[in-house]
Amino acid sequence: MKQGIHPEYHTIKVIMTDGTEYLTRSTYGQDGEELRLLIDSKSHPAYTGQRRSMDSEGRIDKFNKRYGRG
């Protein structure tokens, strides 16, 4: 490996959406810095199986009318 081209690898604290914390090693930020997650496997619908439909300005209805599904 070439010397001096790799980022510094250090310990940071990761804080999940539910408040749980753990230490990991990363190139993010500085040594001892906190990384607060906005979305993680405990809250994201792809992991939880909960589905949420966000119909802004009737786009789903407009699609259904256009393609004969409603």
PDB file of N, CA, C and O in Angstrom:
ATOM      1  N   MET A   1       0.832  -1.191   0.000  1.00  0.00           N
ATOM      2  CA  MET A   1       0.000   0.000   0.000  1.00  0.00           C
ATOM      3  C   MET A   1       0.870   1.245   0.000  1.00  0.00           C
ATOM      4  O   MET A   1       1.951   1.261   0.590  1.00  0.00           O
ATOM      5  N   LYS A   2       0.398   2.271  -0.656  1.00  0.00           N
ATOM      6  CA  LYS A   2       1.111   3.541  -0.646  1.00  0.00           C
ATOM      7  C   LYS A   2       0.937   4.209   0.711  1.00  0.00           C
ATOM      8  O   LYS A   2      -0.128   4.123   1.323  1.00  0.00           O
ATOM      9  N   GLN A   3       1.963   4.859   1.164  1.00  0.00           N
ATOM     10  CA  GLN A   3       1.931   5.565   2.439  1.00  0.00           C
ATOM     11  C   GLN A   3       1.359   6.969   2.261  1.00  0.00           C
ATOM     12  O   GLN A   3       1.620   7.626   1.254  1.00  0.00           O
ATOM     13  N   GLY A   4       0.578   7.428   3.244  1.00  0.00           N
ATOM     14  CA  GLY A   4       0.097   8.810   3.271  1.00  0.00           C
ATOM     15  C   GLY A   4      -1.105   9.126   2.409  1.00  0.00           C
ATOM     16  O   GLY A   4      -1.484  10.294   2.315  1.00  0.00           O
ATOM     17  N   ILE A   5      -1.726   8.138   1.771  1.00  0.00           N
ATOM     18  CA  ILE A   5      -2.886   8.445   0.924  1.00  0.00           C
ATOM     19  C   ILE A   5      -4.203   7.969   1.539  1.00  0.00           C
ATOM     20  O   ILE A   5      -5.271   8.265   1.005  1.00  0.00           O
ATOM     21  N   HIS A   6      -4.143   7.248   2.635  1.00  0.00           N
ATOM     22  CA  HIS A   6      -5.337   6.687   3.243  1.00  0.00           C
ATOM     23  C   HIS A   6      -5.843   7.583   4.374  1.00  0.00           C
ATOM     24  O   HIS A   6      -5.042   8.167   5.104  1.00  0.00           O
ATOM     25  N   PRO A   7      -7.175   7.698   4.527  1.00  0.00           N
ATOM     26  CA  PRO A   7      -7.722   8.525   5.615  1.00  0.00           C
ATOM     27  C   PRO A   7      -7.445   7.916   6.979  1.00  0.00           C
ATOM     28  O   PRO A   7      -7.214   6.712   7.096  1.00  0.00           O
ATOM     29  N   GLU A   8      -7.469   8.744   8.001  1.00  0.00           N
ATOM     30  CA  GLU A   8      -7.241   8.286   9.370  1.00  0.00           C
ATOM     31  C   GLU A   8      -8.399   7.401   9.821  1.00  0.00           C
ATOM     32  O   GLU A   8      -9.560   7.732   9.582  1.00  0.00           O
ATOM     33  N   TYR A   9      -8.098   6.307  10.455  1.00  0.00           N
ATOM     34  CA  TYR A   9      -9.075   5.320  10.923  1.00  0.00           C
ATOM     35  C   TYR A   9      -9.100   5.388  12.442  1.00  0.00           C
ATOM     36  O   TYR A   9      -8.082   5.128  13.083  1.00  0.00           O
ATOM     37  N   HIS A  10     -10.246   5.732  13.033  1.00  0.00           N
ATOM     38  CA  HIS A  10     -10.322   5.957  14.470  1.00  0.00           C
ATOM     39  C   HIS A  10     -11.670   5.495  15.026  1.00  0.00           C
ATOM     40  O   HIS A  10     -12.536   5.050  14.273  1.00  0.00           O
ATOM     41  N   THR A  11     -11.844   5.601  16.338  1.00  0.00           N
ATOM     42  CA  THR A  11     -13.058   5.151  17.014  1.00  0.00           C
ATOM     43  C   THR A  11     -14.077   6.284  17.098  1.00  0.00           C
ATOM     44  O   THR A  11     -13.734   7.405  17.475  1.00  0.00           O
ATOM     45  N   ILE A  12     -15.344   5.986  16.742  1.00  0.00           N
ATOM     46  CA  ILE A  12     -16.445   6.942  16.882  1.00  0.00           C
ATOM     47  C   ILE A  12     -17.598   6.250  17.611  1.00  0.00           C
ATOM     48  O   ILE A  12     -17.633   5.025  17.722  1.00  0.00           O
ATOM     49  N   LYS A  13     -18.547   7.063  18.108  1.00  0.00           N
ATOM     50  CA  LYS A  13     -19.742   6.535  18.753  1.00  0.00           C
ATOM     51  C   LYS A  13     -20.923   6.717  17.803  1.00  0.00           C
ATOM     52  O   LYS A  13     -21.174   7.824  17.325  1.00  0.00           O
ATOM     53  N   VAL A  14     -21.644   5.636  17.533  1.00  0.00           N
ATOM     54  CA  VAL A  14     -22.835   5.669  16.674  1.00  0.00           C
ATOM     55  C   VAL A  14     -24.056   5.631  17.576  1.00  0.00           C
ATOM     56  O   VAL A  14     -24.161   4.773  18.452  1.00  0.00           O
ATOM     57  N   ILE A  15     -24.992   6.575  17.359  1.00  0.00           N
ATOM     58  CA  ILE A  15     -26.222   6.633  18.141  1.00  0.00           C
ATOM     59  C   ILE A  15     -27.389   6.334  17.214  1.00  0.00           C
ATOM     60  O   ILE A  15     -27.644   7.066  16.257  1.00  0.00           O
ATOM     61  N   MET A  16     -28.101   5.238  17.515  1.00  0.00           N
ATOM     62  CA  MET A  16     -29.233   4.802  16.700  1.00  0.00           C
ATOM     63  C   MET A  16     -30.455   5.685  16.978  1.00  0.00           C
ATOM     64  O   MET A  16     -30.434   6.502  17.898  1.00  0.00           O
ATOM     65  N   THR A  17     -31.523   5.518  16.179  1.00  0.00           N
ATOM     66  CA  THR A  17     -32.724   6.340  16.338  1.00  0.00           C
ATOM     67  C   THR A  17     -33.433   6.096  17.659  1.00  0.00           C
ATOM     68  O   THR A  17     -34.115   6.988  18.164  1.00  0.00           O
ATOM     69  N   ASP A  18     -33.285   4.902  18.228  1.00  0.00           N
ATOM     70  CA  ASP A  18     -33.943   4.611  19.502  1.00  0.00           C
ATOM     71  C   ASP A  18     -33.069   4.969  20.705  1.00  0.00           C
ATOM     72  O   ASP A  18     -33.465   4.729  21.845  1.00  0.00           O
ATOM     73  N   GLY A  19     -31.893   5.538  20.465  1.00  0.00           N
ATOM     74  CA  GLY A  19     -31.028   5.984  21.556  1.00  0.00           C
ATOM     75  C   GLY A  19     -29.927   5.019  21.938  1.00  0.00           C
ATOM     76  O   GLY A  19     -29.049   5.377  22.723  1.00  0.00           O
ATOM     77  N   THR A  20     -29.946   3.799  21.407  1.00  0.00           N
ATOM     78  CA  THR A  20     -28.863   2.876  21.728  1.00  0.00           C
ATOM     79  C   THR A  20     -27.567   3.361  21.090  1.00  0.00           C
ATOM     80  O   THR A  20     -27.579   3.991  20.033  1.00  0.00           O
ATOM     81  N   GLU A  21     -26.463   3.063  21.740  1.00  0.00           N
ATOM     82  CA  GLU A  21     -25.161   3.535  21.282  1.00  0.00           C
ATOM     83  C   GLU A  21     -24.186   2.376  21.180  1.00  0.00           C
ATOM     84  O   GLU A  21     -24.305   1.387  21.904  1.00  0.00           O
ATOM     85  N   TYR A  22     -23.231   2.501  20.288  1.00  0.00           N
ATOM     86  CA  TYR A  22     -22.124   1.543  20.234  1.00  0.00           C
ATOM     87  C   TYR A  22     -20.901   2.220  19.642  1.00  0.00           C
ATOM     88  O   TYR A  22     -21.017   3.208  18.917  1.00  0.00           O
ATOM     89  N   LEU A  23     -19.746   1.691  19.951  1.00  0.00           N
ATOM     90  CA  LEU A  23     -18.490   2.211  19.433  1.00  0.00           C
ATOM     91  C   LEU A  23     -18.064   1.378  18.236  1.00  0.00           C
ATOM     92  O   LEU A  23     -18.212   0.156  18.231  1.00  0.00           O
ATOM     93  N   THR A  24     -17.538   2.045  17.230  1.00  0.00           N
ATOM     94  CA  THR A  24     -17.033   1.367  16.041  1.00  0.00           C
ATOM     95  C   THR A  24     -15.853   2.153  15.509  1.00  0.00           C
ATOM     96  O   THR A  24     -15.593   3.275  15.943  1.00  0.00           O
ATOM     97  N   ARG A  25     -15.145   1.562  14.571  1.00  0.00           N
ATOM     98  CA  ARG A  25     -14.021   2.264  13.949  1.00  0.00           C
ATOM     99  C   ARG A  25     -14.456   2.731  12.573  1.00  0.00           C
ATOM    100  O   ARG A  25     -15.142   2.010  11.849  1.00  0.00           O
ATOM    101  N   SER A  26     -14.044   3.969  12.210  1.00  0.00           N
ATOM    102  CA  SER A  26     -14.505   4.569  10.971  1.00  0.00           C
ATOM    103  C   SER A  26     -13.535   5.652  10.518  1.00  0.00           C
ATOM    104  O   SER A  26     -12.649   6.061  11.268  1.00  0.00           O
ATOM    105  N   THR A  27     -13.712   6.109   9.290  1.00  0.00           N
ATOM    106  CA  THR A  27     -12.971   7.264   8.795  1.00  0.00           C
ATOM    107  C   THR A  27     -13.796   8.536   8.939  1.00  0.00           C
ATOM    108  O   THR A  27     -13.331   9.614   8.570  1.00  0.00           O
ATOM    109  N   TYR A  28     -15.017   8.432   9.471  1.00  0.00           N
ATOM    110  CA  TYR A  28     -15.916   9.568   9.659  1.00  0.00           C
ATOM    111  C   TYR A  28     -15.398  10.499  10.756  1.00  0.00           C
ATOM    112  O   TYR A  28     -15.018  10.031  11.830  1.00  0.00           O
ATOM    113  N   GLY A  29     -15.379  11.793  10.504  1.00  0.00           N
ATOM    114  CA  GLY A  29     -15.070  12.792  11.520  1.00  0.00           C
ATOM    115  C   GLY A  29     -13.730  12.626  12.192  1.00  0.00           C
ATOM    116  O   GLY A  29     -12.757  12.181  11.583  1.00  0.00           O
ATOM    117  N   GLN A  30     -13.696  12.996  13.474  1.00  0.00           N
ATOM    118  CA  GLN A  30     -12.482  12.923  14.288  1.00  0.00           C
ATOM    119  C   GLN A  30     -12.633  11.829  15.340  1.00  0.00           C
ATOM    120  O   GLN A  30     -13.724  11.296  15.538  1.00  0.00           O
ATOM    121  N   ASP A  31     -11.545  11.503  16.004  1.00  0.00           N
ATOM    122  CA  ASP A  31     -11.557  10.494  17.047  1.00  0.00           C
ATOM    123  C   ASP A  31     -12.503  10.904  18.175  1.00  0.00           C
ATOM    124  O   ASP A  31     -12.410  12.023  18.680  1.00  0.00           O
ATOM    125  N   GLY A  32     -13.424  10.002  18.579  1.00  0.00           N
ATOM    126  CA  GLY A  32     -14.363  10.273  19.656  1.00  0.00           C
ATOM    127  C   GLY A  32     -15.626  11.002  19.243  1.00  0.00           C
ATOM    128  O   GLY A  32     -16.480  11.259  20.091  1.00  0.00           O
ATOM    129  N   GLU A  33     -15.776  11.342  17.984  1.00  0.00           N
ATOM    130  CA  GLU A  33     -16.952  12.068  17.506  1.00  0.00           C
ATOM    131  C   GLU A  33     -18.187  11.167  17.515  1.00  0.00           C
ATOM    132  O   GLU A  33     -18.066   9.942  17.482  1.00  0.00           O
ATOM    133  N   GLU A  34     -19.393  11.784  17.560  1.00  0.00           N
ATOM    134  CA  GLU A  34     -20.655  11.041  17.542  1.00  0.00           C
ATOM    135  C   GLU A  34     -21.289  11.116  16.160  1.00  0.00           C
ATOM    136  O   GLU A  34     -21.252  12.157  15.503  1.00  0.00           O
ATOM    137  N   LEU A  35     -21.870  10.004  15.729  1.00  0.00           N
ATOM    138  CA  LEU A  35     -22.625   9.933  14.489  1.00  0.00           C
ATOM    139  C   LEU A  35     -24.053   9.566  14.858  1.00  0.00           C
ATOM    140  O   LEU A  35     -24.308   8.442  15.290  1.00  0.00           O
ATOM    141  N   ARG A  36     -24.997  10.507  14.691  1.00  0.00           N
ATOM    142  CA  ARG A  36     -26.404  10.253  15.006  1.00  0.00           C
ATOM    143  C   ARG A  36     -27.125   9.861  13.720  1.00  0.00           C
ATOM    144  O   ARG A  36     -27.113  10.594  12.731  1.00  0.00           O
ATOM    145  N   LEU A  37     -27.754   8.689  13.758  1.00  0.00           N
ATOM    146  CA  LEU A  37     -28.456   8.186  12.587  1.00  0.00           C
ATOM    147  C   LEU A  37     -29.885   8.707  12.551  1.00  0.00           C
ATOM    148  O   LEU A  37     -30.556   8.754  13.582  1.00  0.00           O
ATOM    149  N   LEU A  38     -30.356   9.099  11.364  1.00  0.00           N
ATOM    150  CA  LEU A  38     -31.741   9.522  11.178  1.00  0.00           C
ATOM    151  C   LEU A  38     -32.612   8.331  10.798  1.00  0.00           C
ATOM    152  O   LEU A  38     -33.795   8.284  11.135  1.00  0.00           O
ATOM    153  N   ILE A  39     -32.020   7.373  10.097  1.00  0.00           N
ATOM    154  CA  ILE A  39     -32.719   6.166   9.678  1.00  0.00           C
ATOM    155  C   ILE A  39     -31.785   4.996   9.948  1.00  0.00           C
ATOM    156  O   ILE A  39     -30.600   5.052   9.621  1.00  0.00           O
ATOM    157  N   ASP A  40     -32.316   3.940  10.543  1.00  0.00           N
ATOM    158  CA  ASP A  40     -31.531   2.735  10.752  1.00  0.00           C
ATOM    159  C   ASP A  40     -32.424   1.510  10.582  1.00  0.00           C
ATOM    160  O   ASP A  40     -33.600   1.638  10.242  1.00  0.00           O
ATOM    161  N   SER A  41     -31.876   0.341  10.815  1.00  0.00           N
ATOM    162  CA  SER A  41     -32.626  -0.890  10.572  1.00  0.00           C
ATOM    163  C   SER A  41     -33.803  -1.067  11.518  1.00  0.00           C
ATOM    164  O   SER A  41     -34.676  -1.894  11.253  1.00  0.00           O
ATOM    165  N   LYS A  42     -33.853  -0.316  12.610  1.00  0.00           N
ATOM    166  CA  LYS A  42     -34.978  -0.423  13.541  1.00  0.00           C
ATOM    167  C   LYS A  42     -36.138   0.486  13.150  1.00  0.00           C
ATOM    168  O   LYS A  42     -37.250   0.311  13.649  1.00  0.00           O
ATOM    169  N   SER A  43     -35.898   1.454  12.265  1.00  0.00           N
ATOM    170  CA  SER A  43     -36.959   2.399  11.911  1.00  0.00           C
ATOM    171  C   SER A  43     -37.283   2.439  10.424  1.00  0.00           C
ATOM    172  O   SER A  43     -38.336   2.961  10.057  1.00  0.00           O
ATOM    173  N   HIS A  44     -36.432   1.915   9.556  1.00  0.00           N
ATOM    174  CA  HIS A  44     -36.658   1.999   8.116  1.00  0.00           C
ATOM    175  C   HIS A  44     -37.663   0.938   7.668  1.00  0.00           C
ATOM    176  O   HIS A  44     -37.543  -0.225   8.054  1.00  0.00           O
ATOM    177  N   PRO A  45     -38.655   1.324   6.856  1.00  0.00           N
ATOM    178  CA  PRO A  45     -39.692   0.385   6.421  1.00  0.00           C
ATOM    179  C   PRO A  45     -39.152  -0.842   5.675  1.00  0.00           C
ATOM    180  O   PRO A  45     -39.768  -1.906   5.729  1.00  0.00           O
ATOM    181  N   ALA A  46     -38.036  -0.717   4.995  1.00  0.00           N
ATOM    182  CA  ALA A  46     -37.477  -1.852   4.267  1.00  0.00           C
ATOM    183  C   ALA A  46     -37.050  -2.962   5.225  1.00  0.00           C
ATOM    184  O   ALA A  46     -37.057  -4.132   4.844  1.00  0.00           O
ATOM    185  N   TYR A  47     -36.682  -2.623   6.450  1.00  0.00           N
ATOM    186  CA  TYR A  47     -36.267  -3.614   7.437  1.00  0.00           C
ATOM    187  C   TYR A  47     -37.409  -4.027   8.357  1.00  0.00           C
ATOM    188  O   TYR A  47     -37.466  -5.180   8.786  1.00  0.00           O
ATOM    189  N   THR A  48     -38.320  -3.106   8.668  1.00  0.00           N
ATOM    190  CA  THR A  48     -39.381  -3.387   9.631  1.00  0.00           C
ATOM    191  C   THR A  48     -40.580  -4.078   9.001  1.00  0.00           C
ATOM    192  O   THR A  48     -41.360  -4.719   9.704  1.00  0.00           O
ATOM    193  N   GLY A  49     -40.742  -3.958   7.675  1.00  0.00           N
ATOM    194  CA  GLY A  49     -41.875  -4.567   7.001  1.00  0.00           C
ATOM    195  C   GLY A  49     -43.117  -3.699   7.023  1.00  0.00           C
ATOM    196  O   GLY A  49     -44.147  -4.092   6.474  1.00  0.00           O
ATOM    197  N   GLN A  50     -43.049  -2.537   7.638  1.00  0.00           N
ATOM    198  CA  GLN A  50     -44.181  -1.622   7.658  1.00  0.00           C
ATOM    199  C   GLN A  50     -44.149  -0.786   6.394  1.00  0.00           C
ATOM    200  O   GLN A  50     -43.106  -0.260   6.005  1.00  0.00           O
ATOM    201  N   ARG A  51     -45.297  -0.672   5.764  1.00  0.00           N
ATOM    202  CA  ARG A  51     -45.374   0.063   4.528  1.00  0.00           C
ATOM    203  C   ARG A  51     -46.043   1.400   4.766  1.00  0.00           C
ATOM    204  O   ARG A  51     -47.027   1.489   5.500  1.00  0.00           O
ATOM    205  N   ARG A  52     -45.513   2.433   4.147  1.00  0.00           N
ATOM    206  CA  ARG A  52     -46.075   3.765   4.319  1.00  0.00           C
ATOM    207  C   ARG A  52     -46.243   4.385   2.940  1.00  0.00           C
ATOM    208  O   ARG A  52     -45.272   4.531   2.199  1.00  0.00           O
ATOM    209  N   SER A  53     -47.451   4.745   2.600  1.00  0.00           N
ATOM    210  CA  SER A  53     -47.738   5.349   1.309  1.00  0.00           C
ATOM    211  C   SER A  53     -47.796   6.861   1.455  1.00  0.00           C
ATOM    212  O   SER A  53     -48.578   7.395   2.241  1.00  0.00           O
ATOM    213  N   MET A  54     -46.960   7.536   0.690  1.00  0.00           N
ATOM    214  CA  MET A  54     -46.937   8.998   0.746  1.00  0.00           C
ATOM    215  C   MET A  54     -47.499   9.525  -0.575  1.00  0.00           C
ATOM    216  O   MET A  54     -46.781   9.600  -1.572  1.00  0.00           O
ATOM    217  N   ASP A  55     -48.758   9.883  -0.580  1.00  0.00           N
ATOM    218  CA  ASP A  55     -49.420  10.371  -1.777  1.00  0.00           C
ATOM    219  C   ASP A  55     -49.414  11.889  -1.752  1.00  0.00           C
ATOM    220  O   ASP A  55     -50.268  12.507  -1.116  1.00  0.00           O
ATOM    221  N   SER A  56     -48.457  12.489  -2.438  1.00  0.00           N
ATOM    222  CA  SER A  56     -48.414  13.950  -2.481  1.00  0.00           C
ATOM    223  C   SER A  56     -49.081  14.428  -3.754  1.00  0.00           C
ATOM    224  O   SER A  56     -48.711  14.012  -4.852  1.00  0.00           O
ATOM    225  N   GLU A  57     -50.053  15.291  -3.610  1.00  0.00           N
ATOM    226  CA  GLU A  57     -50.795  15.909  -4.710  1.00  0.00           C
ATOM    227  C   GLU A  57     -51.545  14.897  -5.569  1.00  0.00           C
ATOM    228  O   GLU A  57     -51.729  15.119  -6.766  1.00  0.00           O
ATOM    229  N   GLY A  58     -51.982  13.778  -4.967  1.00  0.00           N
ATOM    230  CA  GLY A  58     -52.787  12.811  -5.684  1.00  0.00           C
ATOM    231  C   GLY A  58     -52.066  12.073  -6.794  1.00  0.00           C
ATOM    232  O   GLY A  58     -52.705  11.642  -7.754  1.00  0.00           O
ATOM    233  N   ARG A  59     -50.782  11.918  -6.695  1.00  0.00           N
ATOM    234  CA  ARG A  59     -50.018  11.276  -7.762  1.00  0.00           C
ATOM    235  C   ARG A  59     -50.393   9.817  -7.952  1.00  0.00           C
ATOM    236  O   ARG A  59     -50.407   9.321  -9.078  1.00  0.00           O
ATOM    237  N   ILE A  60     -50.695   9.127  -6.862  1.00  0.00           N
ATOM    238  CA  ILE A  60     -51.098   7.722  -6.984  1.00  0.00           C
ATOM    239  C   ILE A  60     -52.443   7.626  -7.691  1.00  0.00           C
ATOM    240  O   ILE A  60     -52.618   6.786  -8.573  1.00  0.00           O
ATOM    241  N   ASP A  61     -53.394   8.475  -7.314  1.00  0.00           N
ATOM    242  CA  ASP A  61     -54.702   8.484  -7.977  1.00  0.00           C
ATOM    243  C   ASP A  61     -54.571   8.851  -9.452  1.00  0.00           C
ATOM    244  O   ASP A  61     -55.234   8.257 -10.302  1.00  0.00           O
ATOM    245  N   LYS A  62     -53.729   9.811  -9.750  1.00  0.00           N
ATOM    246  CA  LYS A  62     -53.513  10.224 -11.133  1.00  0.00           C
ATOM    247  C   LYS A  62     -52.942   9.060 -11.958  1.00  0.00           C
ATOM    248  O   LYS A  62     -53.365   8.833 -13.092  1.00  0.00           O
ATOM    249  N   PHE A  63     -51.996   8.340 -11.393  1.00  0.00           N
ATOM    250  CA  PHE A  63     -51.424   7.176 -12.068  1.00  0.00           C
ATOM    251  C   PHE A  63     -52.488   6.110 -12.309  1.00  0.00           C
ATOM    252  O   PHE A  63     -52.593   5.565 -13.407  1.00  0.00           O
ATOM    253  N   ASN A  64     -53.279   5.817 -11.268  1.00  0.00           N
ATOM    254  CA  ASN A  64     -54.318   4.799 -11.389  1.00  0.00           C
ATOM    255  C   ASN A  64     -55.356   5.167 -12.432  1.00  0.00           C
ATOM    256  O   ASN A  64     -55.812   4.284 -13.159  1.00  0.00           O
ATOM    257  N   LYS A  65     -55.754   6.439 -12.540  1.00  0.00           N
ATOM    258  CA  LYS A  65     -56.712   6.869 -13.544  1.00  0.00           C
ATOM    259  C   LYS A  65     -56.129   6.754 -14.944  1.00  0.00           C
ATOM    260  O   LYS A  65     -56.815   6.324 -15.871  1.00  0.00           O
ATOM    261  N   ARG A  66     -54.882   7.133 -15.100  1.00  0.00           N
ATOM    262  CA  ARG A  66     -54.248   7.122 -16.407  1.00  0.00           C
ATOM    263  C   ARG A  66     -54.088   5.704 -16.954  1.00  0.00           C
ATOM    264  O   ARG A  66     -54.267   5.473 -18.150  1.00  0.00           O
ATOM    265  N   TYR A  67     -53.753   4.763 -16.086  1.00  0.00           N
ATOM    266  CA  TYR A  67     -53.470   3.416 -16.541  1.00  0.00           C
ATOM    267  C   TYR A  67     -54.587   2.434 -16.214  1.00  0.00           C
ATOM    268  O   TYR A  67     -54.360   1.224 -16.210  1.00  0.00           O
ATOM    269  N   GLY A  68     -55.803   2.941 -15.936  1.00  0.00           N
ATOM    270  CA  GLY A  68     -56.977   2.107 -15.799  1.00  0.00           C
ATOM    271  C   GLY A  68     -57.053   1.238 -14.565  1.00  0.00           C
ATOM    272  O   GLY A  68     -57.573   0.123 -14.618  1.00  0.00           O
ATOM    273  N   ARG A  69     -56.554   1.724 -13.481  1.00  0.00           N
ATOM    274  CA  ARG A  69     -56.626   0.951 -12.241  1.00  0.00           C
ATOM    275  C   ARG A  69     -57.510   1.660 -11.221  1.00  0.00           C
ATOM    276  O   ARG A  69     -57.200   1.646 -10.030  1.00  0.00           O
ATOM    277  N   GLY A  70     -58.547   2.247 -11.639  1.00  0.00           N
ATOM    278  CA  GLY A  70     -59.380   2.903 -10.642  1.00  0.00           C
ATOM    279  C   GLY A  70     -60.500   3.655 -11.159  1.00  0.00           C
ATOM    280  O   GLY A  70     -61.258   4.242 -10.388  1.00  0.00           O
TER     281      GLY A  70
END
